[in-house]
């Protein structure tokens, strides 16, 4: 592969990696908030033992779990991008 093509792919990868890191930062904050809300809903459910409190707890738990999965996906995406970046840098040093 030509050096210019490798450099272009490396720039694209770097831009995507920056976006993924920013998305991960935001999702970390959101995950912390949603987890806290789910914990509070759990306590309210334990104390009040009403159907509404149970529903609120279940909903908050689902939101937190959805964000947890998204957060994990972002971490995995970053690992893939970093691996691709390493491979591109290796290719660049070989050319």
Secondary structure as UniProt FT lines:
FT   HELIX           3..48
FT   HELIX           51..94
//
